[in-house]
Structure formats: C-alpha cells, structure tokens
Amino acid sequence: MTYHAKGFSSIRKRARYIAAFFALNLLFEIVAPLKLLALTGGPSQPEATSFEPVGTTDMVDLFSGDFTYNIPLFDIGGYPVNISYHAGVSMDQ
C-alpha cells in the first residue's frame, strides 16, 4: 500500500464516523426533539388572562371590594363583544 492509499482509507474511516454521528443525531432528534424541552408558556396576553363574561352583573366584589364594570358594545354573528374594567384596588392602597 502506498502512502496515498493509506491516507484515503483514513479519510473514509473519518467520513464513516461523521456519517454515523449525523445519523445518530438525526435519530435522536426524531425520538426526543430538544426544541420541545425548551418550550415554556411564554408571555401571556393580558386580554386573555382577564377575560370577563358578558353576563357579569356584580359590580363590586363583596369579599375584596374590587370594582368591575362591563360595557357591551355589539354582537358579531351571535358572539357578544364587550369592554370590561377592573379597578384592581388592593388592601394596602
């Protein structure tokens, strides 16, 4: 075997290891994707967290004293749209 042929087999062996590494990496990403491990709830929208139903009739919460008001605006295809206001007064204010 010449020096050139010995170098070629070394390159093929290295290429096999690299191909095996990428194949195992691809297989692992299919089985257990790393992106799913990093997902969180993320920032939440205040509009969705403070949803107020249209039929709210209690303007003052008797336990905490918070003021809540609901103004119905219009109806789109059977779905009511409203604006709600929460005073959010706490005991230390």
C-alpha positions in Angstrom: 0.0 0.0 0.0 1.3 3.4 -0.8 1.2 6.4 1.4 -1.6 7.9 -0.7 -3.9 4.8 -0.4 -3.3 4.8 3.4 -4.5 8.4 3.6 -7.6 7.6 1.5 -8.7 4.8 3.9 -8.2 7.2 6.8 -10.4 9.7 5.2 -13.1 7.1 4.5 -12.9 5.9 8.1 -13.3 9.5 9.3 -16.2 10.1 6.9 -17.9 6.9 8.3 -17.6 8.2 11.8 -19.0 11.6 10.8 -21.9 10.0 8.9 -22.7 7.8 11.9 -22.6 10.8 14.2 -25.1 12.7 12.0 -27.3 9.6 11.6 -27.5 9.1 15.4 -28.1 12.9 15.9 -31.0 12.8 13.4 -32.4 9.7 15.0 -32.2 11.3 18.5 -33.9 14.5 17.2 -36.8 12.4 15.8 -37.2 10.5 19.0 -36.7 13.3 21.6 -36.6 16.8 20.0 -34.6 19.3 22.0 -36.9 22.2 21.0 -39.7 20.7 23.0 -37.6 20.7 26.1 -37.1 24.4 25.8 -40.7 25.4 25.3 -42.4 27.4 28.1 -45.7 29.0 28.4 -44.1 32.3 27.3 -45.6 35.7 28.0 -49.3 35.7 28.3 -51.7 38.3 26.9 -53.4 40.4 29.5 -56.6 40.3 27.4 -56.8 36.6 27.6 -56.0 36.3 31.3 -58.5 38.9 32.4 -61.5 37.6 30.4 -64.8 38.9 31.7 -68.0 37.2 30.6 -70.7 39.4 29.1 -73.3 38.5 31.7 -71.4 39.8 34.7 -73.8 41.6 37.0 -71.8 42.0 40.2 -70.1 45.4 40.0 -68.4 45.2 43.4 -66.8 42.0 44.8 -68.2 41.7 48.3 -65.1 39.9 49.6 -62.3 42.1 48.3 -64.1 45.3 47.3 -62.8 45.3 43.8 -64.9 47.3 41.3 -65.7 45.6 38.0 -67.7 47.1 35.2 -68.8 45.6 31.9 -69.9 47.6 28.8 -71.5 45.5 26.0 -70.5 47.1 22.6 -72.1 45.0 19.8 -72.9 41.5 18.6 -71.0 39.8 15.8 -72.7 36.7 14.4 -74.1 35.7 17.8 -70.9 36.5 19.7 -71.1 39.5 22.0 -68.2 41.9 22.2 -67.7 43.9 25.4 -65.2 46.1 27.3 -64.6 45.3 30.9 -62.8 47.4 33.6 -61.2 46.1 36.7 -60.2 48.6 39.4 -57.7 46.3 41.0 -57.6 48.1 44.3 -55.7 46.2 46.9 -55.9 46.3 50.7 -52.6 48.3 51.1 -53.8 51.2 48.9 
